[in-house]
Amino acid sequence: MNVRELQGRLSRAGQEHLLQFWTELEEAQQAELYTELEAMDFAELNVFFQKATAGFSRPQQDSVDARMEPVPREVLGSTTRDQDQLQAWESEGLFQISQNKVAVLLLAGGQGTRLGVAYPKGMYDVGLPSHKTLFQIQAERILKLQQLAEKCHGNKCIIPWYIMTSGRTMESTEEFFTKHKYFGLRKENVIFFQQGMLPAMTFDGKIILEEKHRVSMAPDGNGGLYRALAAQNIVQDMERRGVGSVHVYCVDNILVRVADPRFIGFCVQKGADCGAKVVEKTNPTEPVGVVCRVDGVYQVVEYSEIALATAQMRGPDGRLLFSAGNIANHFFTVPFLRDVVRVHEPQLLHHVAQKKIPCVGPQGQRVKPDKPNGIKMEKFVFDIFQFAKKFVVYEVLREDEFSPLKNADSQNGKDNPTTARHALMSLHHCWVLNAGGHFIDENGSRLPAIPRRAASGGSEAITADVNHNLKDANDAPIQCEISPLISYAGEGIESYVAGKEFHAPLIIDESGVHELVKNGL
């Protein structure tokens, strides 16, 4: 260890405080801290900090509201407004998949801290009858989609799965996949790579020590994807495999349609290089970012940046004017990603988040602040919309495709394991009804169904939304779970359920139909 040389680098960067406890450390702790600091480019970090905070502290020159325009109809595809196009888009998507031209990229860097667990979110079991984890559900959807494309076009195909982890989740994620034999996928088609980490900094640009021998580090946001793609030659791997289109999504959405052929087909037929899947906002104040144009350029505007009057504006059809709620679900062409990685990524500024960051005080004591004491810098995956030559938006039904898992059940009753579990079971209940099946109570009477718009994966008849979107964790849907290996989006289950009556709980999987009935109840 060349400690003197490191001291010089730290001094020139104004970060010499990082070695203030050096003499108090054990040899192993010194080695850990030295390795961590050696890997840092302090000049680059200082530039990141100066650019990010300059934008953060600069007063808003004018409100974003006056410069916002909604998504024009000509770039919008919708599962409800374009039902006559859905089959054509799906066919195109399945053709692309059958030609090995589609990959999926999972953003899985987050731990389940807010869920009350110390392991990666993808390993979480929301309590379905099958007890499948998010990783398993998504893997099985990929397997099923490969089968559907093969059935349509007669040739075996592969959907490579790129999984971006963070320093905190890489090892445990890989071990989990190994333990479960990659859930039936081939190991060489599941590619793990790691996003970068950035140190937390004080408001005056000093790197924060979390412990005497350890810097406070955090993942660089889901927009760190692009730097990671470059650093680990992921785009080159996609090109080597002949991939043309990539579906990017977040791990925590239990309803995600991985490599959704309709979304892929829509984007391909529109000639898009970049696309965003959205859901219609439930109300003007729902806390989701909005996909729109600002000064003619597509971006996501955070809900906190939009004035209430703007959020409440409605179009001639009565819908919210700014209704395209961002769900971190995107389409990119590989040439577009290549350009982003090579040309545009260095232009992206970091966003600043003020945080309460546990740290070491002047005397080496652990400090847990009660108010923000520093910042974390991150980039967002949607920051690159601005570089697209042809950008499109695809609107889907929330009850079919979006139920995020963010909080523990003990929290505010929203976006938790119960709401995620209920959303999936409600959707599968709809699939059974669409396919001609019925549920009965203990007396043999058919249970009523509340009409709603059709689940877009099944027949387009009127179906049921049990308990109206299941926004509340107290709503209890009929317990029904259909394995992704049986149906990707509601198709192909008629032979299991048509004209039949079932008691709940009902499970349909590769081994058949199971009614988990005990003592006749």
N, C-alpha and C positions, 0 to 999 in steps of 0.2 A: 504493500500500500504506500503510495506516494502522497502522504498527508500534506506535505508542504506545498506540493503543486496544486492539490485540491483547495487548500487555504487561499492560495493566490487567485484561483478562478472565482471562489466565493467572494473574496474581497473586491475584485474588479466588478462583480455583479451586484454588490451591496447586500450580499446574503451571508456574510461571515458569521452571523448569530447561529447558524445551523450547527456549528461545531462547539458551541459554548459549554456543553456538558461532556465534551470528548473525554476528558481525563477521569470522569466519574464512571465511564462505561466499562463493562466487562469486554474481554477480547472479542467474543462472538457478536456482541452488540455493536462494537466499533466496526467490525467487518460488514455487518448488515447495513449500517448507516453509510459507510464508505461506498458500498456497491450501489446503493440507492442514489447517492449524490453524483457518483461518477457517471451514471447513465443520463443525467439531466443536462439539457442545453440551456444554461441560465440566460444567455443573451436572447435566445428565442423566447423563453418564458417571459422575460421583461418586455419584449415587443408585444407578445400576446396581451399582457396585462395593460400596457399603455393604450393599445388600440381598443381593447374591450371596454376599459373604464372611460376612455375619452367619449365613446358613443353613449355610455351609460349615464355619464354626468352631464352631457350636453343637453340643455333644455330643448324640448320638442319645438321645432321651428313652427310647425303648424299641426293641427289635429289630423290624424290619419283618416278620420271619418270623411272629410271632404274629398279625399283622394281615392276612396274605395269604390269599386264597381263590382256588382255580383257576377257570378260565372255566367257567360252568355249561353243561351240555349244550344247554339251550334256546336259547342265543345262538350256538352253535357249528355251523358247516357244515363238512363234510369230504368231500374227493374220494374217500376210501376208505370212510367210514362211512355216507355218504348217496348211494350210487351211483344209487339209484332217483330221486333229485331232480336229478341233474346235467343231464339234457336239458331239464328245465323251466327251470332257472336259465339255461342257455345260450340258450334261446329268448328269454327275457325280456331278457337282455343284448343279444342281436343286435337285438331290436326297439327297445330304447332307443337303440342306435347308429344304427339306420336312420332314427330320428326326429331325428337331429342333437342328441341330448340328452347325449352323453358326450364329455368331453375328457380328455386325459392331461396330467400335469404332471411333468416330469422334473427331478429335483434333480441338477444337473450343475456344481456350483460347485468341485469338487475337481480339483486338478492330479494328474498321475501321478507325483508325487515318489517315493513308495515303490516305484513300478514302474521307477524309474530314468530317467524322461523328464520333460521340462519343459513338456509340452503337456497339455491337458485329457484326462481319462481316456476320455471318449467317442470320442476320435480314435485310441484304441489298437487295434492289430491283434494278436490273440492267436495268429495263425499258422494260421488255418483254410485249407483248400485255396483258398477264394475270396479270402482276405485282406480280407474285409469287416471294417470297424471296428464298435465297439459302436453308434455313432450310426446307421450304415447298417442294421445288423440290426434295430434298433428302428424305424427309419423304414419299412422294408419290411414289418414286422409290422403297422404302422398301415395301410399301403396294402392289404395282404391282407385285414385285418379289415373295411375299408370295402367291399371287393369281396364278402366273404361276407355282410355285412348287406344289401347291395344285391341279391344273388342271392336271399336269403331273402324280402325284402320289396318288391323291385321298384322302389325309388327310390334315386337317388344320394344319398350322405351324406358328411359330413365329420366327422372326429375331429380337432378342433384340438389342436395340440401346443404346450404352454407349456413353455419351457425356462428354468429358473432357473440363471443363471451367477453367477460372482463377479467382482469387479474384476479378478482375475488371469486369468479364462478367457473373459470376454465377447467381446473383440475376436477372439481366435483361433477361438472357436467359430463366431461369425457368418461369419468368412472361410471356414472349412471348409465350412459349409453352402452358402455362395455358390459356392464352387469346385466343389462336387459337385451343383449345381443342386437343392439340397434333397432329393436322393435320390428325385426323382419326385413329392414332395409340392408343393402350391402354396405359394408364398412367404407369401401373406397368412394362411395357416393354421398357420404356424410362428412363434410369438411369443416373442421373447427378452426376458427381464427380469433384473435384477441384484439379488442379495441384498446386504445391508449389510455393512459392515466395522466392526470395533471394535478399538481399540488394545489392545495388551498392556500390563499394568500390574504394577508391583512389588507385593510383599505389603503395602506400606503405601499403595497407591493412587496411586503416581506413574506417569504414562504413560512408556513406555520408548521411547527413541530407538534405532532400528536402525542409522542412520548420523547424522552430524551434521545432515543436512538432511532426514531422513526418519524418520517415526514407524513403529514396528513394528506393522503392522496384520494382522488375520486375519479371515476370514469369520465371521459371527456364528452359525454352526451351521446345520444344516438347518432348525431351528425359526425361523431368521430369515426363512423363507418367508412367515410371516404379516404381518410388518412390511413386507416387500417387496411383497406383494399389495396392501397398502393404499397404499403410497407410489407405486406405478406403475399404480393403477387396473385391476388384472388382474381382480378379481371383477366389476367393472362390464363389462369386455369379455366375460366369460363370460355374464353376464346378457343382454347385447345379442345374443349369438349364440343364446340360448335353451338354453344348457347347463344340465342339472339335476344331473349326477353327474360327479365328477372322480376319476380314478385317479392317485395320486401314488406315484412310485417313484424309486429311486436308479439312477444311470447304470451302476454297476459290475456288475450282475447279468446275465450273458450269456444266461440262460434266461428272463428276465422276459417274462411274457405281458402285453404292453402293452394296456391297456383290456380285460383278460380278461373275456369276456362272461359266463362262469360266476360270477365274483366279483361283477361288476356286477349280474347278475340276482339272485344270492343276496341281496345287500344291499338291492336295490330291493324284492324280494318280502317281506323281513323288515321293511320300513319303517324301515330304519336311516338315521341321519344321519351315522354314522361307523363305519368298519369297518377291521379289520386282517387282512391275510393273514399266516399263520404257517406254519412247518414244525415238525414234531415234533423235539424235541431228540434228538440221537443218544445222549447219555449225561448223567448228572447234572451233570458238571463242564464241559460244553461252554460256551465263553465267549460266550454270546449272552444278551441281555436276554429276560425272560419277560413275556408279556402275562398279566395277572391282575387281581384286584381287591384293593385295599388299603383297609381301612375302608369297603368297599362301593363304592369308586370305581375305575374302570378306569385302569390305567396300565401302563407298562413298568418292571419292577424289574431293575436291572442285576445281572448274575451275581455281581459282586463283593459285592453287598449281601445275598446269600442264604447262610445257613449251610448247610454240607454236608448236615447231617441233613435239612433242609427240601428241599434239591435232590434228595435220594435218595428221598423219599417216593413211594410208588406207590399207585394206586387199585385197586379190586377187579379190574379187567381186566388188571392187571399193568403198565399204562403208567405213566410218570412222572406224578405228580399235577400238577406244574408243568412241563408239556411244551411249551407254546405259545411257540416260539422266534420272536422278532421279527425280521423281514427288511426293515424299512423299506419296506413295500408297503401302501398305504392307500386307502380309499374315503372320500370326503366328498361330501355334497350341497352345492350352491352356497349355499343359504340358511344352512347350518351354517357354511361358510367366511365368509359375510358377517357373521354374528354374532361369529365369532372375531375377525375383522379390526376390527370396530367396537367390540366390548364387551370381549372376553376377553384379547386380546393384551397390553395393558398390565399385566395381572395376572401374566403369566408371569415367573417369576424366571429369571435366567441361571444356568446350571450353571458351576462353576469347575473348570478343569483346570490343575494346576500343570505348568509347562513349563520346559525349558532354552531361554531366549530370547536369541539373539545380540543384543548391544547395544553401546553406546558407553560407554567408561569415563570417569572424571572428567577425564582429560587428552585425551579425544577418540580414544583408541585403541579398535580393535575388540576386543570380548571375546566369546569363545565359552565359556559356562559349562559346567562338568562336573556340575553339579547344578541342580535347579530354582531359578530366580531370580525367577520371576514367575508371573502367571496369564493365561490367556485365558478370556474369558467367551463362552458360547454357549447357545443354546436348542435344544431337540430337537423334531423334527417331531411326535413322539408326546405332547408335553406337553399337547396340547389334548384328549386322550381324555376327560379329567375333565369337560369341558363338554358331552359328548354326551347327548342325551335318550334315544337308542336306539343302543347300541353292540353290534356283532356281530363275530365272529371266524370266519375262513375258513381251514381247515387244508388244505394241499396237500402233495404228495410232493416232497421236496427234490430227488430225482433228475430230476423233471420241470420244476421251476421255480426252483431256487435254486443258483447257483454264483457267488459274488462274486469279483471281481478286485481284490485289495488289495496283494499283494506281488510282488516281482520273482521270476523263476525261481530266482535264486541264494539266495533266503531259505529259510524252513523247510519248503518242500514243500507248503504249504497255501495255498489261495485265490490262486493265481498263474496266469499265462497258460497253463501246461500243464494244470492242473486244470480251468480254464474251457474250454479247447479240447476236452479229453477228455470233459467233461460234455456238451457240445453234440453231439459225434460219437456218444457212447454213446446219447443220447436219440434221435438220428436213425437209428441202427442199429435201435433198438427200433421206431421207426415203420415201417421197411422190413419187419421181421419181422411186425408187426401186420397189415400190408397184404398179406401173403402172399409176400413176397420172401425170398430166401435168399442167403447169402454162401458162396463156395467158395474153397478154397485153390488153390495152383498146380497141384495134381494133380486138380482137379475135385471134390474131396470137400467135402461141406457142412461148414461150421464149426459146432461145437456152440454152443448158446445156453443161458445159465443162466436158469432161470425166475425171474420176479419178478412183483410186482403190475403190472397193466396201466398203460402210459403213458396218462394220463387223456384225452389228446387223440385217441387212436385207438380201435380196437375194444377192448372190455373183456375180451379173451381174455388168457390167460397170455402174457407176452412175456419179453424178456430184459433183465437188467441186466448189461451187460458189465463184468466185474471189480468187481462189487458196489459201486456208487455212485462208484467212481473217486475215493476219498478220497486216494489216494496218487499223486503225480505220476509215479511209476515205472510205474503201470499203463498199458498201451497198448491202447486200444480199437480196434476196426475203424474205419478212416478212412471216414467217411460224412458228407456234408453236404448238406442239403436247403434250398434257398433259401426264405426266408419268403414270397417271392412265389408259391411253389408250394404251401406248406402252412403254416398258422399254428400248428397244434398236432397235426399228424399226420393230419389229414383229407385226403381227396382225392388220395391218391398211389397208389391201387390200379391205376389205368390205366398207371402207370409201372412198377410192380414186381411185381404179382400173378403168381404162378406162374413168375417169372423168377429166374435165378441170376446173381450178380454177383461180379466180383473187386473188391477194394478197391485203391486209393481209389475211392470212388463219389461223384460230384457230380450232383445233380438240380437243374436251374435252368430258367429260362424258355426256354433254347435246347435243352433236352432232357436225356437221361441220358448221363453221361460216365463211363466207366471209365478212369482214368488209368493204363493198363497200358503198360509198356515192355518190349520184347523178350520178350513172353509171360510175364513174371513178375508 
